[in-house]
Amino acid sequence: MADLAAPPLKIELVNTSGLPDDKVFFGFVGGAGSELEAVNLGDNKPIPFSTCESPSWYAFGALKSGVGVTRFIGGRIYVCYDAPWTFVRPNYEPSPVNPNDPNYLKRYDKMELTYQGSQYDVADTTSIDYFSIPMELYVSKAGAPVGSVTASPTDRVVAALGAITSPARGAVIEDRSGKLVRVIGPGVYPPSPGLPASPYDDFQSYLRYLQADYAPSRGGTIAAIKGRFGGVGENPTTPETKPQDYDFRAIIDEALNVTLKGATTLLGEHTLVLTKANLIGPSGIYGANPDFTIDGKSTYPLNDVYGWMIGDLLSGLNIGAVGSTVTPAGAGTPVGEMDSQRWFKLKDYFAALQPGRAGNYNQWAATMAPLSQAYNFAYSDRFAHVVATLNPAVVDTLRIVVMGDK
């Protein structure tokens, strides 16, 4: 449990962007239920959330002494180049994909952290929605290194991401002078036929492969969604949030809808259905937030056993585990026939699981994985190192390094 008064966490900010200190801005942005207790160590004045009513942005030079944090829940630290983005309404954050957003051509990025004095506190960077400014995180205790989250320079990342869209560089946004603004990720585009149209593969070829080539010899089954759900929190109160085993069979039909049939040890038998439309939409396999039904009742992924099972399926589709005929060394079973929980112990993903089938995995995530330890799809943490611990027993300092383009 978190201490009532967490020991201060020092946040050090390092500017290696190549821009002058007065052109790099930081802002602490929260949402509903967010909490922030922090001070500028340069003058010991409180640092508030930046809001529509009271925008609070800091040029790098103003925070050179660091920030002392004793509580930070549900918030993000934004980095902006040249000028901060501006609020247009309460609880607003800019859209990376909407060209009509007033901040569309401003260059910004963000990192996330939770700190309340708990062993579970962590910090991470995220490239799920877009990539713009690379950041690295380093944590230490009394000067001794504890861990890190690394990244690559902008130009290297943009060159790699520009090659996976049709047309090439179709998701690269530049300002009126030709300078990079961001690369838009595949999970934030509007559903078809909305504009702008996504230049990314939409997984239809993957689903068709599963339906036509993989499932027929396996009785229509494409995956065994099976494992152990660990429960939610220390004292879960509902059957759906309590620890339990689950065992479901994932079946695909002619229309490319996927049905999960099976049971959990606490909830008994149930049927979950994900339609093709909800799977291939940007919020589906890519965005990991598709609508689905449980016994005919519409819902969406929640923090419970059903959400966890949907996460197994979507994770497997993102990394190419679903329908994989590859048998890893020493495994004895092809990846596609493993219980889904075994996927999270694999050492190789993406092309290694679907050789010769580039459409059968998340190419954005596959491209980002060797370049950055940021979250590159919603379930990255099930497979890879993407967070830096902020457990106060082992960490007293978080260093955020804003990297350059070269």
N, C-alpha and C positions, 0 to 999 in steps of 0.2 A: 504494500500500500504506500501511497505518497505521504511524505512527511507533511505536518501542518505548515511548517515553514521550511521550504526547500532551500538548501544552500545555494548561494548565487552561482549562476553559470555565466562565465565571461564569454562574450562573443567578440572576436577580433575580425575586423574587415580588412581585406587586402586587395588593393587595386592593381592588377597587372594587365588591365584591358588595353593599355596604350593611350587611353583618353586622359585628359587632365582631371584632377580630383574634383574640380567644380563642374564637370560634365557627367559625373556618375552619381546617381541619386538612389537612396534607399528609403523604403517605406514599409511600415508594419501594418498589414491589412488583415482584418478578421471578418467573421460572419456571425450568424446567429449562434449564441452560446459561446463565442470566443472570449478568452480572457488574456490580459497582458499586464504584467507587473515588471517594468523595466526602467532603467535609468541610463542616461548618457554619462559614462564614466569620466568624461571631460569636464562636466560642470555639475554632475549629480542631480540634474533635473529629470523629472519623469519623462519617459517616452510613451506617448499614447498611440492607440491605433489611428491610422489615417482614415478619415471618414468623409462622406459627402459634406457633412455639416462643418467639419474641421479637418481639412486636408493637412497632413503633417509629413512632409518629405524632408530628407536630410541629404545635403551634398556630402560626398565622402569625407571631405575635410572636417566636417562638424562631428564626425564619429570616429576620428582617428584614435582616440583613447580607448575605444571599445564601448560595448553595451553590457550592462549587468542585468541579467534576467533571473527572477525568482519564480515566475509563472508565465507560461505561454501555452495556451490551449486553443486548438482549432484555428490557427492563424498561419500567415505566410509572410515571408520577407521578399518584397519585390526589389529588383534592380532595374533602373531605367537609364538609358543613355540620352544625353543632351538636355532632356527635360522630362519631368515626371508625367505619367498619364494623369488625366483629370477625371474626377467623378462627374457623372451626369445624373445620378439619382442615388438615394440611399441603397446600401448593399450591392452596389454596382462593382463589377470587375470587367475589364475590357474583353471584347470578343476577338479572338485571334483570326476568325474566319470571315466575319461580316465586314465587307468593304465600306459599309455606311456607318460603322462605328467611328466616332470622332477620334479615337486613339489608334485607329487601324494602322497608320503609318509610323507609329512610334515604336521604338525598339525597347523591349522590356522582357524580363523573365522572372522566375520566382523559385524559391526553395521553401520547404516546409519543415516545421519542427513542433514537437510537443515536449514541454518541460514543466514538471510539477514535483520533482524530487522523487521520482519512481524509477525502479530498475528497468521499467519498460519504455522509458522516454527515449526518443530517437529523433534524428534529423535526416532529411533526404532531399535530393534534387529530383525534378520531374521533367520528363520530355514526352509525356503521354499526349498532351494536346498540341504542343508545338515545340520547336527548338529555336532559340534566338541567341542567348548569351550563356556560354559554358561557365559552370561554377564547380569548384572542388571544395570538399569539406574535410577538415582535419580535426580530430579530437585528441585531447591530451590531458594528463593529470600531473600537476607540478612540473610541467615542461616535458614529461616523458610521453612519447607518442602512444596512442591507444588504438586508433583506427582511422579510416579515411573513406571517402567516396570520390572517385577520380573522374576525369573528363578529358576530352580532346579539344584542340583549338577549333574555332568556328569554321574556317575554310575547309578543313579536312572533313568535318561532319556534313557540311552543306554539299560538298562534292559527292559524297557517298549517297546522301538522301536524294539528291537531284537525279540519280540514275535509276531510281526504282519506280518512277511515275511515268504515266503516258498522257501527255508528252513529257519528255525529260524536263526536269526543273519545273514541272507543272504546279508544285506546291510551294515554290520559292517566291516569297514576296519581297519586292524591292521598293524603295521610295522613289520619288520623282527624279532624283539625281542618280539612280541606279545603285544605291547603297542597300545592303541587306537589311531587311526588317525581321523576317522570321521564315521558318519552314513550317507549314501547317501540317499537323499530324492527321492520320486517316480517320480518327474517331470523332472529330468535331465538325465535319462537313454536314450540311443538312441532308436528310434523306432524299433520294431521287423522287421526283424531278427537280428538287430545289436547287437554287443557285447560290454560290458557285458550285459547279459539279465537281465531285471528287475525282482526282486523277489516279486514284489507287485501285488496285484489284479489289473486288468486293466479295471474294470467297465463293462465288457461284461455281467456278470450275472445281474447287475443292469439294463442295457438297455433291456435285454431279459425279465426281470420281468415287466418292464414298457410296453413293446410291447405285451407280452402274457397274463399277469395277470391284469394289471392296466388299460390300454388304451381301451380294447374292450368294456367295459361297459360305456365308456365315449366318444364314437364316435371317438376314436383314439387320443383324446387329452390327453396330459400328464401334461400340465401346462398352466396357464394363465400368460403370461409375460406382466405385466401391471403395470404402475405407472407413476411417474413424473421424467423426466430428468432435473436436475438443471442447465444445461449449463456448459460451460467451461470458466473460468475466468470472469473478470468483464465486458468485452466487446467482446463477441463472434461475429465472422464476417461471419460465414457460416451457412446455415440452419441446417446442421448436428450438429453444436456445440451450437446452441441456446436452451434456455429452452423450453421444450415441453412435452406433454403427449404422452404416447405410449400404445397401446393395441394390443397384438399379441397372437395368439393361437399356442402352441407348439404341434406338431403332430409327432408321430414316426411310421415308416413304417416297413415292414417285414424284410428289410435289416438292420434295426436299425439306419437308417439315421433320423435325426431330422430336421423338417421344421418349421419355424416360419412364420405365415401368419397374416398380420394385417396392421395397419396404425399408423402414428404419426400425431399430429395435424398440423405440419408444412410441413411434407414431403409426406403425403398421403400414399397410399397402396404400400406395398413391400413384397417380399418373401425372407427369409434368409434360407439357407440350410447348415447344418453341417453333414458331412458324418460320418458313424460309424468309419472309419479309423482315421479320424481327432479327433474324440471324445476320442477314447481309446488310442491313442498314448500318450506318456509322456507329450507332449506339449498341450494336449487337456484338458480334465476335470481336470487333476492334474496341468498342467502347465499354464492353462488359456490363452493360446495363439494359439488356433487352426485356421487354415485357414477355411474360409467359403465363401459362395457366397451371393451376394445381387442381386436378379433378374438375376442370371446366371453369374455375374461378380465376379471373385475371389478377395478376400481381406483377411484381418486379423483384430483383434480387435484394433481399434484406440480410441483416447480420444474423442468420440462423442456419439450420441444417440444410434447408432448401437452397438458400443463397450459396452455401458452401458447395453443394453438389453442382449447381449451375456453374460455379467457378471452376470445378474440376473439368467439366465439359469444355467451357470456353478456353481454359488454360491449354487443354489438350489440342484444341483447334488452332490456337495461336502459335504453339511451338511445333505443330506437325505430328504430335503423338497419336492423334485419332487417325486410324487407318494406316499407320506405319507398319510396313512389313520387315523393317530392320530389326535384327536381333543383336543387341549389344554384346560385346565380349563377356562371357561368363554368365549371361542372363538366362539362357535356355528358353526364352519366350520372346516372340516378336513384341515390340513396344505396343502395337495396336491391340494386342490380346492381353496385356497386363491389366491388373486392377488399376484404376486411375490414380490411386494414392502412390503407386510405385513410380509414376512419372516424375514426381517431385524429387526423386533421388537419382535421376539420370544425369549424366555428365555432358551429354551432347544433345543439341536441339536443332530446330529449323531444318536446314538443308541436309544435315546428317541423318535426320529421321525421314526425310522425303527426297531422296536423291533423284535429281532429274525432274522434279515437280515443284518449280519455284512458286506456283500459285497455291501450294498446300501448306502455307504457314504465313505468319505475319511478317512481311518483308520489312516494314518499318522497324519492328522490334529486332529482327535478325540483323539489320544494318547497324542499329544503334548499339547492340550488345557488346561488340568488341571495342567500341569507341567511347563508351560512357557507362558508369555505374548508376546513372539516374534510372528511376522508374521509366521504362519505355513501353509498357502496357500494364494494365491494371493489376495483373497477378505476377509481376516480375519477382516479388518477394517470395513466391513459392519455389523459385528456381535459382535465384541469383542473389549475390550480396548487393543490396541497394540502400542500406541505411547505415548511419553511424550512431552508435549508442551514446546516449546522454545520461546514462545511469550515474548519479552523483557519487556513488561509491568508487567509481573508476575514472570519472571525467570531471574536470572543472573548467575546461576551455574548449570552445568551438571556434575554429578559424574558418571563415568563408572567403575563398579566393575567387575573385572575378577575373576570368581568364581573357586572353586576347584572341584576335581573329587568326593570327598566323601561328 
